[in-house]
């Protein structure tokens, strides 16, 4: 028999070797399970890294905008920073701007409490307080204010100037108080202004905002392509807010006293009223240093050097201008006519502050000046207004609701323009809407309290700090 072992040497055998971790000097290959485990491990590590990276990115996306107050503000920061809206302070009857000599002697905005504009500038606000015609009509003052803000020549409008028989163009201003006003800068931000008007300055501010938005059809028809941009409309977004302080939105009954009880307080004509109230409103009894700039270039009247007689002559020239002066606009009938031309702007915030310096005089059935808080020069006006009732030539009923006053303006008139949408102010910026009047609670004080006459410096400054904070929180 053939021996099977004979061919053993002709064969080779693959002897299986166990691949264990204990075997030395042997190369091992991973099993399919091991490969899956390794792959899963790598995927897990990558997932963790991605998750951590995503969380870090989310943290940055959340934290950075929060730091800058939102994505919009972050965008502005990237493009040069969030711009400040300048505050434009508009003085009242008989007042002056910070660029005049009178402001050096006695600042209109701040008076004995110290300059409010300087204080706010030191606090980081962009502030200006231009001077406009102290006894000019609301229309003329708005035109003068616009020219100073834009650095242009005053254009009173072809139609208006023809109607009131005065020059169409006034002073030239070569430097804009608010450069780039209305333009979009720093990532698309519109350069807007906050208007703050005291007394008659409130009407000026209201009219300016209204003209910017709605323009004037008479002026466009009269001037065509040469119409001032002030009268062409479409610029309501140039104004962020309008705040009025002791403003006679519906006129003042003091003007009515001319024809009724005027002689009781020494007034018997519109000229006397404007001459007297002009300076009483500013807390003085005569022009400071004997020089007073009436800014009536359109009537050929500028600075007056001299006494009361020269001032009366200047005022008389304006009074004869067919109601194109403060005396008419401040009357209830004139204010009603003015209000028919002024409309609130849907893109603007509106606030009003009223003050009262009278108290009940039950025996006399009216109001009388509260001597503890009244400004001495205004006591006679307060008493007369506090007792007056009657009907104007235009049929407006001046009843007992008009008797409470601040010495020059009736409280009911300072709250809001009659017929305009309004509501009491709620201290919650999220609920404040544009295009309606927010009426602040009436404060104790006289007509000059809010601008610092006989005022405590810290209290006056606190008022304006609160006011600016309220407005800034709306942005």
DAGI-V611370 format. One line per field, one symbol per residue. ss: DSSP state (a for helix, b for strand, c for the rest). phi: phi as a letter, one per 20 degrees, with the letter a starting at -180 (. if undefined). Layout:
# DAGI-V611370
ss=???
phi=???
This chain:
# DAGI-V611370
ss=cccaaaaaaacccccccccccccccccccccaaaaaaaaaaaaaaaaaaaaaaaaaaaaaaaaaaaaaccaaaaaaaacccccccbbbbbccccccccccaaaaacccccaaaccaaaaaaaccccbbcccccccbcaaaaaaaaaaaaaccbbbccaaaaaaaccccbbbbcccccccccccbbcccbbccbbbbbbcaaaaaaaaaaaaaaaccaaaaaaaaaaccaaaccccaaabbbbbbbcccccccaaaaaacccaaaaccccaaaaaaaaaaacccccccaaabbbbbbaaacbbbbbccaaaaaaaaaaaacccccbaaaaccaaaaaaaacccccccccbbbbbcbbcbbbbaaacbbbbccccccaaaaaaaaaaaaccbbcccccbbcaaaccbccccbaaaaaccccccbbbccccaaacccccbbbcccbbccccaaacccccaaaaaaaaaaaaaaaaccc
phi=.fefffdgfeddceefdfedfefelceddffffffffffffffffffffffffffffffffefffffenoffffffffdoofeeefddedfegmebefeefffffbffeplfengfffffffeoeecbcfecgfcffggffffffffffemcefcenffffffdlcffddfdcedffcgmgnedclnnffedcdecdelffffffffgffffedmbffffffdlfeffgfdemmcfffdebccdcleegdncfgfffgecdgffdndcafffgffffgeffencdbgfmmcbefldgfdnccfddqeffffffffffffeemmebfgffefgffffffffddcfdfdceccccccccdbfcgfelaccfeffcfegfdfffgffffdebrcfgeneeeeffeffbdoccfgfeffafgnefbaffdfbffdfdencedeegfdeqefegfdnfldegfffffgffffffgfffee
